[in-house]
């Protein structure tokens, strides 16, 4: 009987194995893709992620810090960590603004040095893009973005479910008796 259960579950295991391998190679491809752009920018002042942030800011500046985090779909602490080297090198500046009585709002702008960096890094970035264009054009990038949103939203729902279960069933408390 046990061998029948194993045999009937074999196709499921094979399908799961194939999916796991697809996931593995997709993950490796994305890492290689990012590493390719980082390598292209190795002799510049920024890595590929920082270049993309500079390019976004250059395109849409000034951006309030929270709006930039939302556009990049990053949490504020990750954005802050990624921008820190750009601030230190003087490529990005923050201007405090009064926004509905809250002085903590900061507008981010690309400095003159940052504009020079974007201009000088555009050529190696475009070369890296052209190297990968034959592959990238085969990918539906909107679908990749949609997949990111679905996975992000599933994670948020899971986190909310865990939080609601925790509040619905409080952990038992240990009562100490002191006689």
Backbone as CSV, one residue per row, in Angstrom:
resi,resn,N_x,N_y,N_z,CA_x,CA_y,CA_z,C_x,C_y,C_z
1,UNK,0.827,-1.193,0.000,0.000,0.000,0.000,0.869,1.252,0.000
2,UNK,1.936,1.189,0.790,2.827,2.345,0.860,3.484,2.614,-0.488
3,UNK,3.818,1.545,-1.226,4.438,1.743,-2.530,3.454,2.354,-3.519
4,UNK,2.149,2.042,-3.392,1.151,2.639,-4.267,1.057,4.138,-4.016
5,UNK,1.079,4.535,-2.752,1.036,5.967,-2.417,2.248,6.688,-2.990
6,UNK,3.411,6.068,-2.901,4.618,6.683,-3.442,4.527,6.804,-4.954
7,UNK,4.039,5.728,-5.609,3.944,5.761,-7.062,2.932,6.787,-7.533
8,UNK,1.806,6.907,-6.838,0.801,7.872,-7.269,1.245,9.310,-7.026
9,UNK,2.166,9.495,-6.093,2.636,10.848,-5.832,3.850,11.218,-6.666
10,UNK,4.398,10.280,-7.425,5.589,10.554,-8.225,5.392,11.676,-9.237
11,UNK,4.284,11.725,-9.997,4.143,12.848,-10.939,4.127,14.191,-10.218
12,UNK,3.497,14.225,-9.054,3.458,15.483,-8.311,4.869,15.902,-7.906
13,UNK,5.668,14.951,-7.476,7.040,15.254,-7.090,7.826,15.720,-8.312
14,UNK,7.620,15.067,-9.451,8.322,15.469,-10.675,7.922,16.877,-11.090
15,UNK,6.620,17.189,-11.008,6.161,18.531,-11.360,6.734,19.573,-10.413
16,UNK,6.729,19.260,-9.135,7.273,20.197,-8.139,8.770,20.382,-8.365
17,UNK,9.460,19.293,-8.680,10.897,19.390,-8.947,11.165,20.298,-10.141
18,UNK,10.371,20.145,-11.199,10.544,20.996,-12.380,10.279,22.455,-12.030
19,UNK,9.235,22.703,-11.245,8.937,24.081,-10.835,10.058,24.644,-9.969
20,UNK,10.581,23.810,-9.075,11.674,24.264,-8.204,12.898,24.625,-9.041
21,UNK,13.193,23.824,-10.057,14.332,24.135,-10.923,14.086,25.411,-11.711
22,UNK,12.863,25.591,-12.199,12.538,26.838,-12.901,12.743,28.034,-11.991
23,UNK,12.278,27.921,-10.758,12.454,29.002,-9.778,13.931,29.266,-9.552
24,UNK,14.698,28.199,-9.365,16.129,28.323,-9.107,16.831,29.071,-10.238
25,UNK,16.539,28.678,-11.490,17.216,29.312,-12.615,16.700,30.726,-12.867
26,UNK,15.433,30.985,-12.586,14.922,32.357,-12.704,15.627,33.256,-11.694
27,UNK,15.782,32.755,-10.483,16.469,33.523,-9.439,17.926,33.769,-9.825
28,UNK,18.594,32.757,-10.329,19.989,32.912,-10.749,20.099,33.876,-11.922
29,UNK,19.128,33.810,-12.849,19.148,34.721,-14.004,19.014,36.167,-13.544
30,UNK,18.132,36.431,-12.585,17.960,37.800,-12.098,19.219,38.287,-11.383
31,UNK,19.848,37.395,-10.623,21.105,37.789,-9.967,22.189,38.083,-10.999
32,UNK,22.280,37.242,-12.022,23.277,37.451,-13.076,22.980,38.741,-13.836
33,UNK,21.703,39.015,-14.058,21.297,40.235,-14.745,21.757,41.456,-13.955
34,UNK,21.480,41.468,-12.648,21.917,42.573,-11.797,23.432,42.678,-11.736
35,UNK,24.107,41.533,-11.634,25.568,41.529,-11.570,26.179,42.059,-12.869
36,UNK,25.529,41.790,-13.986,26.018,42.284,-15.281,26.029,43.822,-15.300
37,UNK,24.963,44.418,-14.787,24.896,45.880,-14.742,25.873,46.434,-13.711
38,UNK,26.004,45.758,-12.564,26.984,46.208,-11.570,28.401,46.166,-12.146
39,UNK,28.705,45.106,-12.889,30.032,44.989,-13.506,30.259,46.109,-14.523
40,UNK,29.229,46.422,-15.301,29.353,47.499,-16.294,29.634,48.837,-15.626
41,UNK,29.116,49.032,-14.426,29.282,50.300,-13.702,30.419,50.249,-12.674
42,UNK,31.200,49.168,-12.690,32.240,48.966,-11.679,33.214,50.138,-11.579
43,UNK,33.527,50.780,-12.688,34.515,51.867,-12.677,33.872,53.242,-12.500
44,UNK,32.621,53.255,-12.093,31.916,54.524,-11.881,31.694,54.727,-10.392
45,UNK,30.944,55.774,-10.058,30.697,56.100,-8.653,29.533,55.335,-8.030
46,UNK,28.768,54.605,-8.826,27.555,53.969,-8.298,27.398,52.549,-8.816
47,UNK,26.554,51.771,-8.101,26.192,50.455,-8.605,24.883,50.577,-9.393
48,UNK,24.394,49.468,-9.920,23.213,49.507,-10.789,21.975,50.016,-10.055
49,UNK,21.763,49.586,-8.828,20.591,50.055,-8.070,20.661,51.553,-7.824
50,UNK,21.830,52.024,-7.441,21.995,53.455,-7.192,21.828,54.257,-8.480
51,UNK,22.311,53.716,-9.601,22.133,54.405,-10.870,20.644,54.544,-11.189
52,UNK,19.888,53.474,-10.973,18.446,53.534,-11.241,17.764,54.569,-10.345
53,UNK,18.191,54.669,-9.094,17.629,55.672,-8.194,17.979,57.082,-8.663
54,UNK,19.230,57.278,-9.064,19.636,58.587,-9.599,18.840,58.926,-10.856
55,UNK,18.664,57.936,-11.734,17.931,58.179,-12.975,16.473,58.535,-12.685
56,UNK,15.837,57.823,-11.745,14.456,58.136,-11.372,14.373,59.544,-10.805
57,UNK,15.271,59.860,-9.916,15.266,61.180,-9.293,15.548,62.264,-10.332
58,UNK,16.460,62.004,-11.238,16.774,62.952,-12.307,15.544,63.210,-13.166
59,UNK,14.782,62.158,-13.426,13.595,62.249,-14.273,12.445,62.970,-13.585
60,UNK,12.266,62.741,-12.292,11.056,63.220,-11.608,11.325,64.173,-10.450
61,UNK,12.519,64.698,-10.330,12.822,65.539,-9.170,12.037,66.832,-9.192
62,UNK,11.831,67.450,-8.064,12.152,66.921,-6.743,11.095,65.902,-6.322
63,UNK,11.539,64.905,-5.576,10.635,63.888,-5.037,10.712,63.913,-3.525
64,UNK,9.576,63.867,-2.887,9.552,63.711,-1.437,10.016,62.293,-1.147
65,UNK,10.774,62.129,-0.106,11.387,60.846,0.247,10.365,59.708,0.222
66,UNK,9.235,59.889,0.854,8.204,58.850,0.906,7.642,58.519,-0.463
67,UNK,7.507,59.537,-1.326,7.012,59.299,-2.689,8.021,58.487,-3.497
68,UNK,9.311,58.760,-3.291,10.325,57.983,-4.004,10.301,56.533,-3.545
69,UNK,10.165,56.330,-2.237,10.070,54.962,-1.715,8.869,54.247,-2.325
70,UNK,7.746,54.948,-2.440,6.542,54.344,-3.018,6.754,54.017,-4.496
71,UNK,7.375,54.913,-5.242,7.597,54.665,-6.667,8.544,53.493,-6.895
72,UNK,9.521,53.333,-6.011,10.461,52.217,-6.126,9.932,50.966,-5.421
73,UNK,8.797,51.127,-4.736,8.175,50.048,-3.975,9.166,49.442,-2.985
74,UNK,9.816,50.352,-2.253,10.763,49.981,-1.208,10.267,50.567,0.100
75,UNK,10.637,49.925,1.189,10.329,50.560,2.463,11.318,51.703,2.671
76,UNK,10.939,52.632,3.525,11.734,53.847,3.711,13.137,53.552,4.241
77,UNK,13.268,52.549,5.113,14.594,52.263,5.669,15.517,51.680,4.592
78,UNK,14.994,50.851,3.686,15.824,50.318,2.598,16.234,51.430,1.647
79,UNK,15.293,52.327,1.342,15.628,53.452,0.474,16.699,54.313,1.130
80,UNK,16.542,54.578,2.400,17.517,55.391,3.121,18.904,54.757,3.062
81,UNK,18.977,53.448,3.265,20.264,52.740,3.219,20.870,52.801,1.819
82,UNK,20.036,52.701,0.786,20.535,52.742,-0.585,20.955,54.146,-1.006
83,UNK,20.296,55.155,-0.460,20.639,56.537,-0.799,21.842,57.061,-0.012
84,UNK,22.141,56.458,1.130,23.212,56.963,2.005,24.532,57.179,1.264
85,UNK,24.997,56.212,0.450,26.258,56.464,-0.278,26.152,57.625,-1.270
86,UNK,24.971,57.810,-1.837,24.778,58.913,-2.786,24.820,60.256,-2.063
87,UNK,24.277,60.293,-0.837,24.358,61.503,-0.017,25.816,61.779,0.357
88,UNK,26.525,60.730,0.807,27.921,60.909,1.246,28.800,61.436,0.123
89,UNK,28.552,60.982,-1.091,29.369,61.436,-2.227,28.849,62.725,-2.834
90,UNK,27.781,63.278,-2.276,27.259,64.555,-2.750,26.529,64.463,-4.080
91,UNK,26.012,63.270,-4.418,25.295,63.100,-5.687,23.812,63.411,-5.548
92,UNK,23.317,63.334,-4.318,21.915,63.606,-4.006,21.892,64.504,-2.778
93,UNK,20.921,65.404,-2.738,20.744,66.278,-1.574,19.283,66.218,-1.135
94,UNK,19.067,66.506,0.127,17.711,66.559,0.674,17.447,67.971,1.145
95,UNK,16.293,68.478,0.763,15.888,69.824,1.150,14.670,69.687,2.054
96,UNK,14.795,70.180,3.273,13.659,70.119,4.202,12.582,71.085,3.727
97,UNK,11.350,70.631,3.750,10.226,71.465,3.333,9.147,71.404,4.400
98,UNK,8.393,72.465,4.481,7.225,72.462,5.362,6.075,71.875,4.555
99,UNK,5.529,70.804,5.038,4.436,70.136,4.343,3.317,69.900,5.348
100,UNK,2.287,70.692,5.244,1.134,70.584,6.141,1.575,70.557,7.598
101,UNK,2.503,71.443,7.941,2.944,71.575,9.318,3.988,70.564,9.752
102,UNK,4.357,69.637,8.898,5.338,68.612,9.235,6.666,68.973,8.589
103,UNK,7.635,69.374,9.378,8.931,69.795,8.847,9.866,68.622,8.554
104,UNK,9.413,67.404,8.820,10.266,66.254,8.563,10.262,65.840,7.101
105,UNK,9.389,66.382,6.303,9.345,66.041,4.880,10.620,66.550,4.214
106,UNK,11.196,65.710,3.362,12.405,66.091,2.647,12.199,65.846,1.155
107,UNK,12.557,66.845,0.377,12.562,66.679,-1.075,13.961,66.256,-1.484
108,UNK,14.023,65.248,-2.319,15.301,64.764,-2.810,15.566,65.360,-4.183
109,UNK,16.791,65.802,-4.384,17.202,66.370,-5.671,18.567,65.817,-6.046
110,UNK,18.825,65.781,-7.340,20.140,65.393,-7.845,21.001,66.648,-7.863
111,UNK,22.187,66.560,-7.303,23.103,67.703,-7.283,23.797,67.832,-8.647
112,UNK,24.572,68.894,-8.795,25.348,69.078,-10.021,26.296,67.898,-10.221
113,UNK,26.932,67.461,-9.140,27.824,66.296,-9.218,27.032,65.043,-9.590
114,UNK,25.819,64.935,-9.072,24.965,63.803,-9.406,24.585,63.786,-10.873
115,UNK,24.320,64.965,-11.432,23.991,65.060,-12.861,25.189,64.638,-13.717
116,UNK,26.386,65.042,-13.293,27.595,64.630,-14.011,27.754,63.107,-13.939
117,UNK,27.470,62.550,-12.760,27.585,61.098,-12.584,26.605,60.364,-13.486
118,UNK,25.345,60.821,-13.530,24.350,60.184,-14.390,24.801,60.235,-15.839
119,UNK,25.312,61.390,-16.270,25.758,61.537,-17.662,26.922,60.600,-17.973
120,UNK,27.887,60.497,-17.057,29.056,59.653,-17.325,28.734,58.167,-17.204
121,UNK,27.746,57.811,-16.402,27.402,56.407,-16.198,26.371,55.911,-17.206
122,UNK,25.799,56.826,-17.973,24.785,56.437,-18.958,25.374,55.515,-20.019
123,UNK,26.587,55.799,-20.490,27.182,54.992,-21.564,27.422,53.548,-21.116
124,UNK,28.106,53.310,-19.972,28.278,51.906,-19.572,26.953,51.209,-19.251
125,UNK,25.993,51.948,-18.701,24.692,51.337,-18.406,23.999,50.939,-19.702
126,UNK,24.034,51.806,-20.709,23.395,51.498,-21.990,24.093,50.326,-22.687
127,UNK,25.405,50.227,-22.561,26.118,49.072,-23.136,25.632,47.778,-22.476
128,UNK,25.506,47.815,-21.160,25.024,46.632,-20.449,23.603,46.296,-20.879
129,UNK,22.786,47.316,-21.061,21.406,47.095,-21.502,21.395,46.492,-22.906
130,UNK,22.218,47.027,-23.800,22.269,46.497,-25.167,22.756,45.056,-25.186
131,UNK,23.707,44.718,-24.293,24.191,43.336,-24.199,23.058,42.370,-23.864
132,UNK,22.120,42.829,-23.063,21.046,41.949,-22.586,19.733,42.171,-23.328
133,UNK,19.704,43.105,-24.274,18.449,43.464,-24.931,17.783,42.276,-25.622
134,UNK,18.579,41.425,-26.275,18.004,40.281,-26.979,17.194,39.412,-26.017
135,UNK,17.665,39.294,-24.789,16.937,38.520,-23.787,15.795,39.331,-23.183
136,UNK,16.077,40.566,-22.818,15.090,41.396,-22.128,13.857,41.623,-22.993
137,UNK,14.012,41.760,-24.281,12.854,42.011,-25.138,11.898,40.826,-25.179
138,UNK,12.388,39.635,-24.799,11.531,38.449,-24.761,10.691,38.383,-23.486
139,UNK,11.054,39.167,-22.502,10.352,39.152,-21.211,9.280,40.231,-21.218
140,UNK,8.132,39.877,-20.748,7.068,40.859,-20.568,7.318,41.529,-19.221
141,UNK,8.001,42.675,-19.257,8.396,43.346,-18.018,7.196,43.786,-17.196
142,UNK,6.083,44.126,-17.861,4.873,44.466,-17.107,4.384,43.262,-16.313
143,UNK,4.482,42.068,-16.895,4.086,40.853,-16.175,5.010,40.608,-14.991
144,UNK,6.301,40.880,-15.166,7.240,40.724,-14.047,6.886,41.685,-12.918
145,UNK,6.536,42.910,-13.275,6.135,43.897,-12.268,4.844,43.439,-11.580
146,UNK,3.898,42.917,-12.377,2.650,42.403,-11.805,2.918,41.241,-10.858
147,UNK,3.836,40.343,-11.245,4.197,39.228,-10.375,4.767,39.743,-9.060
148,UNK,5.626,40.743,-9.137,6.172,41.349,-7.924,5.046,41.858,-7.023
149,UNK,4.063,42.546,-7.616,2.951,43.091,-6.828,2.136,41.974,-6.192
150,UNK,1.875,40.909,-6.927,1.089,39.789,-6.389,1.808,39.162,-5.201
151,UNK,3.099,38.906,-5.358,3.864,38.283,-4.270,3.945,39.217,-3.067
152,UNK,4.166,40.504,-3.318,4.210,41.480,-2.227,2.883,41.519,-1.485
153,UNK,1.778,41.538,-2.233,0.456,41.592,-1.603,0.133,40.311,-0.844
154,UNK,0.576,39.157,-1.373,0.370,37.895,-0.653,1.107,37.932,0.678
155,UNK,2.317,38.466,0.672,3.112,38.576,1.904,2.405,39.485,2.904
156,UNK,1.860,40.610,2.423,1.139,41.521,3.315,-0.081,40.842,3.920
157,UNK,-0.815,40.079,3.103,-1.990,39.370,3.611,-1.594,38.310,4.622
158,UNK,-0.506,37.600,4.357,-0.009,36.613,5.317,0.369,37.280,6.630
159,UNK,1.048,38.428,6.548,1.442,39.147,7.758,0.212,39.610,8.540
160,UNK,-0.809,40.093,7.817,-2.036,40.532,8.486,-2.747,39.343,9.124
161,UNK,-2.754,38.191,8.455,-3.399,36.991,8.979,-2.698,36.529,10.247
162,UNK,-1.381,36.533,10.241,-0.615,36.142,11.425,-0.910,37.102,12.570
163,UNK,-0.958,38.396,12.279,-1.229,39.395,13.323,-2.640,39.232,13.876
164,UNK,-3.622,38.955,13.018,-4.998,38.822,13.513,-5.155,37.555,14.337
165,UNK,-4.458,36.474,13.953,-4.526,35.254,14.757,-3.861,35.469,16.107
166,UNK,-2.797,36.227,16.131,-2.095,36.487,17.385,-2.959,37.301,18.327
167,UNK,-3.708,38.269,17.787,-4.554,39.083,18.659,-5.823,38.329,19.063
168,UNK,-6.290,37.404,18.232,-7.497,36.645,18.552,-7.221,35.579,19.598
169,UNK,-6.028,35.032,19.592,-5.667,33.974,20.537,-4.436,34.411,21.307
170,UNK,-4.636,35.202,22.337,-3.460,35.653,23.086,-2.730,34.464,23.704
171,UNK,-1.425,34.590,23.780,-0.629,33.518,24.352,-0.962,33.372,25.827
172,UNK,-0.975,32.131,26.286,-1.260,31.929,27.711,-0.169,32.572,28.564
173,UNK,-0.576,33.082,29.677,0.364,33.725,30.579,0.715,32.781,31.721
174,UNK,1.899,32.842,32.112,2.357,32.029,33.229,2.104,32.825,34.509
175,UNK,1.325,32.238,35.378,1.048,32.894,36.644,1.916,32.295,37.718
176,UNK,2.597,33.129,38.418,3.451,32.674,39.495,2.726,32.880,40.832
177,UNK,2.753,31.850,41.606,2.183,31.970,42.956,3.328,32.111,43.940
178,UNK,3.202,33.094,44.728,4.199,33.277,45.763,3.482,33.043,47.096
179,UNK,3.855,31.973,47.752,3.197,31.632,49.032,3.956,32.163,50.199
